């Protein structure tokens, strides 16, 4: 029986993790849960799993939650940053699923690693902002990071049984989002409602917008660099609209190994929790005879500037990836509130990056300061842009 804490249990990754647990009740026990504002759903999860502890964003929400629970449930209820930390470092947890959205997931994940917990990592911002720090700390603490992103899970699976020295490159696949066939002029009139309609995946709002801008793939390039110890020229991106091949690894002899499956996050989550086993899920078989055709083409760097900006941030290094990420989070939030246009997202990021003087980031505090600066700067840029 493996004990699991889930950071972000009411989001898309969190709820898929819950499905994996339900499919294998003899393998997994939920001991910790955390959520932002969805106290209705986390209340249901508490009633179902009766974890040791949960955390929510605000004290008022915690009090409401306490009042709703049955008297026979002894779950401790915490709130805020300190509450999320408690869930991340629970003594009872064997593995922590890091599924909080955005930069907010960095500190709880860092705290879990400090405590020596293995990590099932869905929060890519942790690696984007602080990859060198995180990987060094994992080595010190003997902690394993098991990727949950479908692309990185695919790479991880394709690398099993192979020497890293034999690897030529990894090929990250991208669905291309809902606007892969749009012209640049068509992108000028994109609304938040249009951008939130992803053709293949059901995800949270922020990551869905990142998929539409292809920033998601840029973040994944940075994450792949740190997770697998790669150089930038060993990482390629290819658009694959069907989302059946989740990524590929090419070796020195020309062999290319691909991991395939229907587009459902239960597969990479299950593998991260059960590694090195492949446990049974309730997912249907992949029927290639029904799909018939798979397509591939290069991403358009002119239409999707966010991909290039992420690569530029990785090349620059230091504090720049954290700045790029913070600016993106602010720009995406502003777009969702209809304060800026879809094409303003890369503008805000680029202006923020241009205004930044890159600094070394050797501590989590330095990373958080770069993030804080970027958010303030991006908000200022948005105010100057207007609408």
N, C-alpha and C positions, 0 to 999 in steps of 0.2 A: 504494500500500500504506500503510494507516494503522496505526501502532503503538499498542497498547492496554495500559495497566496496569489490572488489576481489583482493587480493594480489596473483599474479601469474595467471593472466587471460588467458594467452596463453598456459599454460601447460594442462596436461590431466584433472586434477581436475577443473581448471579454465574453460576450454571449455565445460566440462560437466555441470558446474554451469550455464554457458550461455544457455545451452539447457533447463535446468530447468526453467530459467527466461522466455525463449521464450514460454514454455508450459503454463506459468501462467502470461501473460502480465498484468492482472488486479491485481495481488498480489505483484509483485516485480518491482522495478526500480533500475537500475544500476547507482550509483552516482560516483563510483571510480573504476579505473582499474590500474593494474601495470603489467609490463612484464620485462623480461630480455633483450633479443636481438631480439625478433620477432616483429619488428616494422610493418611489413606488416600486420600481423594478428591483432595487437592491433589497427592499423589504421582502419581496417574494423570494429572492435568492437566500436571504437569511432563514426564512421559514422552511425552505427546502433543504438547505445544507447545514444549518446551525453551526456556523463557523466560530472559531475562538474569538475573532474580533473583526470589526469593519470600520471603515472611515468614510466620511463624506466631507464636502467642501466647507460647510458652515456649521457653527455651533447650533443655530436655530434649527437647521435640518436634522442634526443629530438628536435634538430634543424631541422633534416630531416623530422621528423614527423610533426612539425609545418608547414613546407613548403608544405606538401602534403594535409593538411586538407582544406576543403571548408571554405570560408571566413565567412559563416554564423554560423559556429560551434565555440562556445565560451569556449570550454574545455581548462582548464589550463594544461600546460605540464611541468612536473618536472622531475628530474633525480637524480640518486644516492641514498645513504642511507637516506638523508634528504627528497628526493622525495617520497621514499617508506613510510617514516614516515607520510608525509602529507596525503597519501592515507589512511593510517591506522587510522588517527585521524580526518577525515573529519567530520565536524559538522553535515552534512546532513545524514551520515550513521547511520542506526540502528543496523546493524550487519556486521561484517567483516569476510569474508571467507579467512582463512589463508591457502593458497595453494602454497606458495613459496617452492622451493625445498631446503632441507637441512638446515644447521644451519643459513643460511641467513634469514630464516623466523622468527627467535627468536625475534630479536629486534623490528620489526614492530608489531608483535603480542603483545609483552610486552607493547609497546607504546599504542596500541589500548585498552588494558585492563586498563592502567593508565587513559585513557580518558573515561573509563566507557562503552566501546562498548562490546556488546555480541560477542562471537567468534564462528564461525563454523570452527572447527579445523581439517584440513587435514595434517598440518605440524607436524608430530609426534616428530621431533627433539626438538620442543619447550618443550615438556614434558620430553623427555629423558634427555636433558641438564639441565633443570631448573624446574623440576616438583614441588618441594616443594615451591619455590619462586612464581611460577605462581599460584598455587592453593591458597596460602596465600593471594596474591594480589587480586585474584578474589573474595575471601571472603570479603576483605576490601572494594572493590569497588562495591559489589553487582552484579558482572558480571557472566553470564552463559556461560559455555563452552559446546557446542553441538558437539559431535564427528562426523566426516565425514568419517574417516577410516571405511571400511565396517565391520570390526570385532568389533570395539568399538561402532559403531552405533547399531550393532546387540545386543551386551551386554546391551547397554542403553535401547533398545526397550524391551528386555526380562526382564528388571528390573522394568518396569513401573507397578505400582500397588502393588509392593512387598516391604517388609521391608528389609533394608540392613542387619539387624541382622539375618534374615532367610537364608541368602545366604551362601552356603557351598563353592562353587568354580565357577569360570568362565572357560570355555573351548574355547580357541581361535583356530579357524580352519586355516589351511595353505594349499594352493594348493600343496605345495612341490616344486613348480617351474618346470622348464624344465628338471631338472636332478635328479628328485626324485628317479628314478629307475636305475641311473648310479652307477657303482662301483667306489671305490676310485681311482683305476688306470685309469678309463675312465675320471675322473674329471681332470686328469693331462693335458689333451689335449684340454680343453675347450677354445674356442675363444670368443672374445666379441660379434661377430655376432651370435654365438650359444646361448649365455647367454641372448641376447636381445629378443629372441623369446619365450615370455611367452605363455603357452598353453591356458590360460583363460582370462587374463586381458590385456587391453591396457593402459600402464602407461609410465611415463617418464623413461629415461635411468637409472638414479641413483636408483630409487625404483625398477626397473625391475631387476637390478643386485642384489640388496638387497634381492629380492624374490628368486633369484637363489641360493644365499648363505644361505638363511634362516635368515640372519641378520634382515630382515624386521620383522620377528616374534619375534626376541629378542627385537627389539625396541618397538614392540607392548606390550610385557610383561611389560616393564618399564612404558609405557604410561598408561596401564590399572591399574597399581598399584596406580598412582597418580590420574587419572580421577575418579576412583571408590573407592578409599580409601581401597585398598586390601593389604593383606600380600602376599608375594611371594608364600607361600604354598597353596594359594587360586587360583592360576593361572596355568592352564595346557594348553598344545599345542597338537593338534592332526592334522595329515595330512589328508586332505579330497580332493582328486584330482578333483572332479567335481565342487568345489566351489559353491555349491548350498546352503548348510548351512553355514552361515557367522560367526556364533559363537553361543555358548550355555551358559546358566546359570543353575547350579544345586543348588537346595535348600535343607535345612536340612532334609526334609521329603522324599528325594529321587526324587522329581519331577525335570525333566530336560526340560527347555523351550528353543527352538531353533528358530532363525529367519532365514527364507529361502527366496530365490529369485534368479532370473537369475543374473549372474555376470556382473553387470553394475553399475557404480558409481552414476548414476542419482538417484538411490533409497536412499542411505544414505545422499546424498547432499540435496535432496528434503525434507527428514525428519528433517535434521538439520535446514533448513530455515523455515519450516512450523510448527515445533514442537509447540504444541502437536498434530497437525493435520497430516493426511496422504493425501496430495493432489494428484490429478491425474497426471500421467506422460504418455508419449507416448510409454512406454515399453510394450512389449508383455507379455501375461500371462505366468506364470510358469507352464509347462506341465510335471508333474512328470511321467505320463504314457509314455511319449516319452523318458524320461531319464532312467527309469526302475530301475537302481541300483545306490546306493551310497556306497562309500567305505571309510574306516578309518583305519589308522595305526599310530604307534608312529614314530616321527622323529628320524633319525639316528644321534646321537651326534658325532660320529666319522667322518662321511662324512661331516657333516655340523657344523663345530666347532664354527662358528659365533654365533649360538644360545646360546651355552654354555658361550661364552665370554660376551655376553650381560647380561646373568644371573649373571655371576661373577661380572660384573660392578655394577649391582643393589645391590648385597649383600655387596659390598665394600662401596658403597654410596659416599657421598661427591663429590669431583671433578671427580671421576672415570667414571661415565656415560658420562660426557661431553668429557673426554679424549678418551674413547672408540668410541664415535660418530665421533669426529674429525678425529681420525685415520682411521676409516672406510671410511669417505668421501674422504680422500686422497688416500687410497688404491683402492677404486672403480674408482676414476678418473684416476689413473695410469693404472689400468687394462683396462679401456676403450681406453686408448692411446696405449695399447699393450706393456706397459713398464714392467709389472709383469704378472705372471701367475694367473689363477683363484684360485689355492690353496695357492698362496702367500698372498691373501687378508687377511685370518685369521692370517697368520704369522705376517704380518705387525701390525695388531691390537694387537695381543698378546705381541709382543716385545715392542710396545709403552706403553701398560698398565703395563708391568713388570717394565719398566724404570721410571714409575711415582710414586711420593710420594703423596699419597692422602691427600687433604686438604679440610677443610670446604668451602662450597660455599653458602654464605648468601646473596650475591648481584649478580646482573646481570653482573657487571664488573668482579667479580671473576670467573663466569662461562665462560665469553668471554676470560679471560686470560688462563683458562684451555684448552679451545678450540684452542687458538693460539699456546700454548705450544705443544699440541698434533699434530697439523698439521706440525709444524717444525720438531718434533721428528720423525713422520711417514715418512716424506720426507727423513730424514737422514737414516732411516732404509731401505727405498727403494733403496737408493744409495748404501748401503752396500750389499743388496741382489743381485743387478745387474739383469741380465736376462740370 
